[in-house]
């Protein structure tokens, strides 16, 4: 049996660690992806990272163990949206 589709939405304001703002499987995952697409939010498909992020509670910051993976996602999002990557 195929595992249900998962989706996780993150928010990053540049001052704190990214936090999980929505997550879900199946139809909820489809809705998260649909809303992101409609709002022009970059979507990165990474099943392993999505599975790890789905363990984080909504409105919680991601754990330090996922920081390096999140850097790759943030770089992707900046590149796709045409924004300049902020310098630390």
C-alpha positions in Angstrom: 0.0 0.0 0.0 1.4 3.4 -1.0 1.9 5.9 1.8 -0.3 9.0 1.7 1.0 12.2 0.3 2.5 14.5 2.9 3.0 18.2 2.9 4.5 20.6 5.4 4.4 24.4 5.3 7.2 26.4 6.9 7.6 30.0 7.7 10.9 31.8 8.0 11.2 35.5 9.0 15.0 35.6 9.2 15.2 36.3 12.9 14.5 32.9 14.4 14.5 29.3 13.2 11.9 28.3 10.6 8.7 27.0 12.1 6.1 24.6 10.9 2.9 26.4 10.0 0.8 23.6 8.5 1.1 19.9 7.9 -1.1 17.1 6.7 -1.5 14.0 4.7 -3.8 13.0 1.8 -6.4 15.6 1.0 -5.0 18.1 3.5 -1.6 17.8 1.9 -3.2 18.4 -1.5 -4.8 21.6 -0.1 -1.6 22.8 1.4 0.1 22.4 -2.0 -2.8 24.1 -3.8 -2.8 27.1 -1.5 1.0 27.5 -1.8 0.7 27.3 -5.6 -2.0 29.9 -5.7 0.0 32.3 -3.5 3.2 31.8 -5.6 5.0 30.1 -2.7 7.9 28.0 -3.9 7.3 24.2 -3.4 10.2 21.8 -2.9 9.6 18.1 -3.1 11.8 16.2 -0.6 10.0 13.1 0.8 12.6 12.4 3.5 12.6 16.0 4.8 8.9 16.2 4.6 8.6 13.1 6.7 11.0 14.5 9.3 9.2 17.9 9.4 5.8 16.2 9.7 7.0 15.1 13.2 7.3 18.8 14.3 4.3 20.3 16.0 2.5 23.1 14.2 3.7 26.6 15.3 7.0 25.0 16.6 10.4 25.9 15.4 12.3 23.1 13.5 14.9 21.3 15.6 18.6 22.1 15.1 19.2 18.7 13.6 17.2 19.8 10.6 18.9 23.2 10.1 21.3 22.1 7.4 18.5 20.5 5.4 16.4 23.7 5.8 19.2 25.9 4.5 19.0 24.0 1.2 15.2 24.5 1.1 15.6 28.2 1.9 18.3 28.6 -0.8 15.9 26.9 -3.3 13.0 29.2 -2.3 15.1 32.3 -2.7 16.4 31.2 -6.1 12.9 30.2 -7.4 11.4 33.4 -6.3 14.2 35.5 -7.7 15.0 37.1 -4.3 18.5 37.8 -3.0 19.7 35.5 -0.3 20.4 37.6 2.8 23.9 37.5 4.2 24.3 36.5 7.9 
